[in-house]
Each structure stands twice: as C-alpha cells, then as structure tokens.
Amino acid sequence: MIVADKKPIEEIIEYLKGKQNILILGCNECVTVCEAGGKKEVGVLASALRMYFQNQGEDVKIDEVTLERQCDHEYLEEIRDRVDQYDAVVSLACGVGVQFMAEKYHSTHIYPGVNTCFLGATEERGLWTERCQACGQCILATTGGICPVSRCAKRLLNGPCGGSTTGKCEVKKGDEEIDCGWQLIVDRLQALDRLDEYETLCPVKDWSTDRAGGPRKVIREDLKQ
C-alpha cells in the first residue's frame, strides 16, 4: 500500500492563512490503513484547526468529508456540487490523490495534508516499512521474493557490496542498523534450496520503466471502453 505520514499542523496553517472556508478531505484507502488520512484523521485535523483559528479570533468555517478514493474520477465527482464554496481544500490523500484533485478542480486551491513516503507493508500498528519502489520491471521471481531495488541501500542488482558486515548494511538511519538486502536474499534462496541461482548474474536493468523514463502510465486495451 501507499504509506503516508501527517504533515506538521504548523505547515498546514501556513497554507491556509487568509482562507475563510476550508474543506478537509480524507481518503478511505491506503492513508486510512496507515492512520494518516482517513475519517478519524480528518476529524482530528479539523478540530485542531478550528481551535487554532478560534484562538486567533478568526471566523473560519471548516467542513469534513472522506471519500472512498481520491484517485478515481467516480468518487471525486461526489464533491463537484460543493467544492466551489471553499477557498481551499486540504487533501489527506497520497500525492496521487492530491494531484488528481488539483487536475479535476483546477480553480480550487488544493493543499496536501500528508507526506507520501513509499510503497510499504504494515509490520505492526505504528510501524510501516518500504518494500517496493514501483520500478516497473519486477525481478522478485529471481531474488526469492525480496526486492534489492527497495531493500538494498545502493539498489544493487548483484550484491552484497563490500560494506555488508554480519548481515547488516554500512548505511545507518541514526543509531538504527539496517539489514543488508542481499543477505536477506541469500538467506531466502538458501531456505528455498535455490542458492545455486545466486550465482547467476542479474542482467543490466532497463531503468526506463522506472522514474528515470519520466512520468509513467499503464494501458490495458482489454479494459478500455
């Protein structure tokens, strides 16, 4: 799923200076799962903003709506009849939802309420970890289901590098040690009795399917009308 994190309320307040009618717009998909932008978070942010503006002596109207998705025309149409009444919309969807809103309602100020982080998995409540960088050319079949593009700090397709020590990466996040992505791959292949496949070099990757090739699209002719 897409993992996002809440923006500091001070940053959001800066966006909204001078605005009198504001809509906080949540999304009932990924950002709800990671507790960054669902109906609950919409209510919390709206309450915090009301309190702030009240303390500033400003008469600001703040409404709350949560759509099923913000990356789908069908659901964005649900607010068409009311979006023009707002000076600003704070979208708690991922960056895709924010951009889709801005494209659909191009005369309305649309501001992000979250920072979109990565494609990840829920380890436990309050902990999400990156698992995929959506490179467009998946090689998980040959790496035991572990992605070196996202799990290796250097995105090596043939590893590990010389900086791997006792299964840990030389790159650290503060005091936190990071597992070597390629050590995870070797351990996984060994568990599957496929360690001989490790000796096969991965070919040069076509990075044009990654962001290196510019904005991407997927077309399914069998689904187009």
Sequence and secondary structure as in RCSB ss.txt:
>XXXX:A:sequence
MIVADKKPIEEIIEYLKGKQNILILGCNECVTVCEAGGKKEVGVLASALRMYFQNQGEDVKIDEVTLERQCDHEY
LEEIRDRVDQYDAVVSLACGVGVQFMAEKYHSTHIYPGVNTCFLGATEERGLWTERCQACGQCILATTGGICPVS
RCAKRLLNGPCGGSTTGKCEVKKGDEEIDCGWQLIVDRLQALDRLDEYETLCPVKDWSTDRAGGPRKVIREDLKQ
>XXXX:A:secstr
 EEEEE  HHHHHHHTTT SEEEEEEESSHHHHTTSSSHHHHHHHHHHHHHHHHHTT   EEEEEEES SSSHHH
HGGGTTTGGG SEEEE S HHHHHHHHHHTTTSEEEE EEEEEEEEEEETTEEEEEE   SS  GGGTTT  HHH
HSTT  SS   TT BTTEEEEEETTEEEE HHHHHHHHHHHTT GGGGGS      GGGSGGG S     TTT  
